[in-house]
């Protein structure tokens, strides 16, 4: 009886995995680092509400960023995080950033591999 329950659980799990789609969050557009608001900055890869507030605070204390690299002066933004956001930041254009969801299919799992 115990094996039958385990088997049924595995079948249900496998069917759920095989038939579900996963939604990955993506980013589209750009953020002007000198004029954007906190909610726009928070959409940048690697940036959430806390770091967005840090960026705004830095900008208020030190004035506008003079180069894109200047954003690395904000506590919490190093080279790796900057590389993730580089393609989504600007100083010359209006902010056009928005979050998008992309449907992706999960890899099909065969029930016999779950044993």
C-alpha positions in Angstrom: 0.0 0.0 0.0 2.8 2.4 0.8 4.5 1.8 -2.5 1.2 2.4 -4.3 0.8 5.8 -2.6 4.4 6.7 -3.4 3.8 5.7 -7.0 0.6 7.8 -7.3 2.4 10.8 -5.8 5.2 10.4 -8.4 2.7 10.2 -11.2 0.9 13.3 -10.1 4.2 15.2 -9.7 5.3 14.1 -13.2 2.1 15.1 -14.8 2.1 18.5 -13.1 5.7 19.1 -14.3 5.1 17.9 -17.8 2.0 20.0 -18.4 3.0 23.3 -16.7 4.5 26.3 -18.3 7.0 28.5 -16.4 6.9 32.3 -16.6 10.2 34.0 -16.5 10.3 37.6 -15.8 12.2 39.8 -18.3 13.0 43.4 -18.7 12.4 45.5 -21.8 13.3 49.2 -22.4 15.7 51.5 -20.6 15.9 53.5 -17.4 17.3 57.0 -17.3 19.4 56.9 -14.2 19.2 60.6 -13.6 15.4 61.1 -14.0 13.8 57.7 -13.1 11.7 57.0 -10.1 12.2 54.2 -7.6 9.7 51.8 -9.2 11.4 52.1 -12.6 14.9 51.5 -11.1 13.6 48.5 -9.2 12.8 46.8 -12.5 16.5 46.7 -13.5 18.2 43.3 -13.3 19.8 42.8 -9.9 18.0 45.9 -8.4 15.1 45.7 -6.1 13.2 48.3 -4.0 16.0 48.6 -1.5 18.8 49.2 -4.0 16.5 51.5 -6.0 16.1 53.7 -2.9 19.9 53.7 -2.5 20.3 54.9 -6.1 17.7 57.7 -5.5 19.4 58.7 -2.2 22.8 58.8 -3.9 21.5 60.9 -6.7 19.8 63.4 -4.3 23.0 63.7 -2.2 25.5 63.9 -5.1 23.6 65.2 -8.0 23.1 63.6 -11.4 25.4 60.8 -12.6 27.9 62.1 -15.1 28.6 58.7 -16.7 26.9 55.4 -16.7 29.9 53.9 -14.7 29.2 56.4 -11.9 26.2 54.3 -10.8 28.9 51.9 -9.4 29.6 54.5 -6.7 26.2 53.5 -5.2 26.7 51.1 -2.3 25.6 47.7 -3.4 26.5 48.1 -7.1 29.7 46.6 -8.2 31.1 45.4 -11.5 29.0 42.3 -11.7 25.7 44.0 -11.0 26.6 46.9 -13.3 27.2 44.4 -16.2 23.7 42.9 -15.6 22.1 46.4 -15.9 24.3 48.1 -18.4 22.1 47.4 -21.4 19.1 48.8 -19.6 20.4 52.1 -18.3 20.8 55.4 -20.1 21.4 59.1 -19.4 20.3 60.4 -22.8 16.8 58.9 -23.3 13.5 58.8 -21.4 12.8 55.9 -19.2 10.8 53.2 -21.1 11.4 50.2 -18.9 8.8 47.6 -18.2 8.7 44.1 -16.9 7.5 41.4 -19.2 6.6 37.7 -18.6 7.9 35.1 -21.1 6.2 31.7 -21.2 8.8 29.0 -21.4 8.3 25.2 -21.4 9.8 23.1 -18.8 11.8 20.1 -19.8 9.7 17.0 -19.9 10.5 14.5 -17.1 9.9 10.8 -17.6 8.2 9.2 -14.6 10.7 6.4 -14.5 13.5 8.9 -13.8 11.8 9.9 -10.5 12.3 6.5 -8.8 
